Amino acid sequence: MADLKEELIKVYREQQYKYTYYIIALCVAAIGFVVTQTIGKPIKYIQIPLGGAVAAWCISIFCGLRFIQYQISGLYNNVEYLKIQDGTSEMIAYNKGLIPQALNMMREILEKNGNKASKLANWQDWCFYLGIFLFIVWHILEMTQTAPAC
C-alpha cells in the first residue's frame, strides 16, 4: 500500500509539473504570436486589451516559475523533515531533544510554502485565462475596426 501511495504522489507531481510547464510554454508562444501580429503596426488605444493580455501572460509565467521553485523547495523540506524524524538531520545532530520542536517548525514551513505554491498555481491559471480573454477582446475590436462599412 505504501508503494502505491508513493507512486501516486510521484505521478501527481509529474503531472503537476507538466501542466505548469505547458501553461508557461503556451504563454510564451502567445506573447511571441502577439509580437508577430503587431510588427510594423502603430500603437493605438484599441491595443490596450492586447497589452493587458501580454501583461497577464507575463504574470502567469512568473507565477508558474515561482510555483516550481516552491515545489522544489517543498521537496527539499520534506526530505529534511524525514531526516529530522529519523534523527539523522544535521539540524538536530547534537541534541535529539530538539526533534519535536524541529518537526513542528518544519511542518509550519511546509504548510506555509504549500499555501504559497497553491496560490501561485491559481494565479498562473487565472492570468493565463485572463490573457486569452483579453486577446479575444482585442481581436474582436480589431475586426470591427477593419470591417467594411455596410
C-alpha positions in Angstrom: 0.0 0.0 0.0 2.9 2.4 0.8 4.4 1.7 -2.6 1.1 2.6 -4.3 0.8 5.8 -2.3 4.3 6.8 -3.2 3.7 6.0 -6.9 0.5 8.1 -6.9 2.3 11.0 -5.3 5.1 10.7 -7.9 2.7 10.6 -10.8 0.7 13.6 -9.3 3.9 15.7 -9.0 5.0 14.8 -12.6 1.6 15.8 -14.0 1.6 19.0 -11.9 5.0 19.9 -13.3 3.9 19.1 -16.9 0.8 21.2 -16.6 2.8 24.1 -15.2 5.4 23.9 -17.9 2.7 23.6 -20.5 0.9 26.8 -19.4 4.3 28.6 -19.3 5.0 27.4 -22.9 1.6 28.5 -24.1 2.1 31.9 -22.5 5.5 32.3 -24.2 4.1 31.2 -27.5 1.1 33.6 -27.2 3.5 36.5 -26.4 5.5 35.6 -29.5 2.4 35.4 -31.6 1.3 38.9 -30.4 4.7 40.2 -31.3 4.4 38.8 -34.8 0.9 40.2 -35.2 1.9 43.7 -34.2 5.2 44.1 -36.1 5.2 47.4 -38.0 1.8 48.5 -36.7 1.4 51.8 -34.9 0.4 51.9 -31.3 -3.4 52.6 -30.9 -5.8 52.7 -28.0 -7.5 49.7 -29.4 -4.4 47.7 -28.4 -4.9 48.2 -24.7 -6.6 44.8 -24.3 -3.7 43.3 -26.2 -1.2 44.9 -23.8 -3.3 43.6 -20.9 -3.1 40.1 -22.4 0.7 40.2 -22.7 0.9 41.5 -19.1 -1.4 38.7 -17.8 0.7 36.1 -19.7 3.9 37.6 -18.2 2.4 37.3 -14.7 1.3 33.8 -15.5 4.8 32.8 -16.5 6.2 34.4 -13.3 3.7 32.6 -11.1 4.4 29.3 -12.8 8.2 29.6 -12.4 7.7 30.7 -8.7 5.4 27.7 -8.2 8.0 25.4 -9.5 10.6 27.0 -7.1 8.2 26.4 -4.2 7.6 22.8 -5.2 11.4 22.1 -5.4 11.8 23.8 -2.0 9.0 21.7 -0.7 10.7 18.5 -1.8 13.9 19.5 -0.1 12.0 20.4 3.1 10.1 17.1 3.0 13.4 15.3 2.8 14.7 17.3 5.8 11.5 16.6 7.7 12.1 12.9 7.2 15.7 13.2 8.3 14.6 15.0 11.5 12.0 12.3 12.2 14.7 9.7 11.8 17.2 11.7 13.9 19.7 11.9 11.1 19.3 15.6 10.3 22.3 18.0 10.9 19.8 20.4 12.4 19.4 18.3 15.5 22.6 16.2 15.3 23.8 17.3 18.7 20.5 17.5 20.6 17.9 14.8 20.0 15.6 16.6 22.4 15.0 19.2 19.7 13.3 16.7 17.4 9.7 17.6 18.4 10.4 21.3 18.0 12.2 20.9 14.7 9.3 18.7 13.4 6.8 21.4 14.4 9.0 24.1 12.7 9.3 22.1 9.5 5.5 21.4 9.5 4.8 25.1 9.7 7.3 25.8 6.9 5.9 23.1 4.7 2.3 24.3 5.3 3.3 28.0 4.6 5.2 27.1 1.4 2.4 24.8 0.3 -0.2 27.5 0.7 2.0 29.9 -1.3 2.6 27.4 -4.0 -1.2 26.7 -4.3 -1.9 30.5 -4.6 0.8 30.8 -7.3 -0.7 27.9 -9.2 -4.1 29.6 -9.0 -2.7 32.9 -10.2 -0.9 31.2 -13.0 -4.2 29.7 -14.3 -6.3 32.9 -13.8 -3.7 35.1 -15.5 -3.4 32.6 -18.4 -7.2 32.6 -19.0 -7.4 36.4 -18.5 -4.8 36.8 -21.2 -6.8 34.6 -23.6 -9.9 36.7 -22.8 -8.2 40.0 -23.4 -6.6 38.7 -26.6 -10.1 37.7 -27.9 -11.4 41.2 -26.9 -8.6 42.8 -28.8 -9.2 40.6 -31.8 -12.9 41.5 -31.9 -12.1 45.2 -31.6 -9.5 44.9 -34.3 -12.0 43.1 -36.6 -14.6 45.9 -36.1 -12.0 48.5 -37.0 -11.2 46.7 -40.3 -14.7 45.6 -41.2 -16.1 47.2 -44.3 -19.0 49.6 -43.7 -22.4 48.3 -44.7 
